[in-house]
Amino acid sequence: MALLLLCGALAPGANGAHLLAPAAVPKRAHHPNAIRAENARPGTTSWQASSGGDISLYASQIGVAPGTAVDLHVSTANRYRLVVYRLGWYGGAGARKVACLPACTADEQGRPQPTPDPSELPASVAPPIRAGWPVTDVLHTGADWTSGYYLVEGVLTSGPDAGRVATTFFVVREPRSAHGSRILVQVPVNTWEAYNSWGGRSLYDFYGPRAYRVSFERPFGDFAQSPMWWEIQLVRFLEREGADVSYQTDVDTDRDAASLLRHRLVMVAGHDEYWTMGIRNAFDAALATGTNLAFMGSNDAYWRIKYEDGGETIFSYKSLYDPNPNLAEKTALFREIGRPECMLMAVQHSWLKALDHLLDYTVAAVAGDAWLARTGFHPGDTIVGVVGREHDALNPYPESCIHPGLEVLFHYDGGGIDQDGDAVRFTAPSGARVFASGAQRFAWALDDWRSDGTLFPEPPIRPWLGVPVDPRLQQFMRNALDDLTRPAAPAGLKARLHHGTLQVSVTPASDPRVRGFLAIVRVRRHWRRLCRGVSTCTTQLPPQTSRISIGAVNVDVWHRYSAASFALAENHA
């Protein structure tokens, strides 16, 4: 039997690593994941109704486990019903109707509730503005409800605005298990609430004095105060691709830091600007344990916040004037308290300049990069309009933000009138890969959903005009997801050959999701498994074998194979 060297036998991956070709190892029987099964169900476009009219609502719970109740609070003088949808792909329809309250053919009489008068609001250091409305309806989610974004529409059934809707959202997380979906998407509800100006107060001074505390117990607003601006396109893309994905809020991450370790890849959706220290620590720990990360928007992990009232209130002074005497405990910029964002993602937001034209990325990755395979991208090509106003750039000012082997994939040249922007990739010491898009509108090139002025009115500037779906970037993301849903390659590979006995050893993986490694060799045009183990394995080769190149891949609980490590074994007997 002739044993051939492995040189050039594997497809190149990120950072010069090599990924097993699809036929490299026998595949297990395919079973549809929950997202594929969910999106095979019939969808509807009826969720895109016209918003407005005399109705408002909010939910007491924003992140829930399947099978639990959601308390809803509705304010209206008219009759109404509640319709609940799960957002996704559904053949392009975008949602599936999952429930109605009281029933899809019935309604109930509402009661108007008080709304604060901004002229009578207390000082910004006072307790947050809460609606304080009574529970009018209780939605009981099913134990079989698929993790995802859920939209609740309060539909007016009487009065001059009959047919118009008000909206709120909640997120169903995945049931807890030893390991979950390959991909977890973190939903930035903290940022929705930070920008929410209902009642006249937000963490900004857009509509009045800035508050230091804001409450989740009030209706959401539009645009950046919801998932329908920066996030919905990513959701539709992932679910159209049939990705094995689940979702949870950043509040959920704070409450259960270990939840990140039950997935191979954690993706941060949209504009996730406001983090607690618990969220930041959870991400640092996940990265150190081999969890791949993808930051799909920009301006992430920027302001440090704290939760109060059992997680119902966000507090942030947004300044080093925070009266807490301990610098590390102040609610200021993470970079001001010694934890700059670039330590985690290599890029970070610098400053915002409103320009009246689209900002484009230019392909900076080198030809032959595996993430560019089959995209049609060439160095210097343009990706139209994806950068956005609040984009991120490389910032090596602290030494800890310099990541060896970092690669710039796409670049925006600010030309001296705007900050530059960068999409980057690097490999952490744990072997985990990190991708940061650095671009606020990156997901707009992945899916063509745009506000049509019904469910969410178009903003005055309508920034998505001129930002087309880019099939090249869609293929780029497919390639990136294929890599980012794999474990790190084995470290410390050694191979020893003695009189036909081959012993292969690796450094045992610290990643608890790795089940072991597989030693392989190429025989003519086919791959052959030699042996598998946790730290060592042994197999017999023909006695006349004197020299052989061995590959090794890690295998995780999702039966995904890592990039390959290589070692040369020679018989020194």
Secondary structure by P-SEA (a helix, b strand, c coil): cbbbbcccccccccccccccccccccccbbbbcaaaaaaacccccccccccccccccccccccccccbbbbbbbbccccbbbbbbbbccccccccccccccccccbbbbbbbbbbbccccccccccccccccccccbbbbbbccccccbbbbbbccccccccccccccbbbbbcccccccccbbbbbaaaaaaaaccccccccccccccccccccccccccccccccccccaaaaaaaaaaccccccccaaaaaacccccccccbbbbccccccccaaaaaaaaaaaaabbbbbbcccccccbbbbbcccccbbbbccccccccccccccccccccccccccccccbbbcbbbbbcbbbbbccccccccccccccccccccccccccccccccccccccccccccccccbbbcccccbbbbbcccccccccbbbbbccccccccccccccccccccccccccccccccccaaaaaaaaaaaaaaaccccccbbbbbbcccbbbbbccccccccccbbbbbbbcccbbbbcccccccccccccccccbbbbbbbbbccccccccbbbbbbbbcc
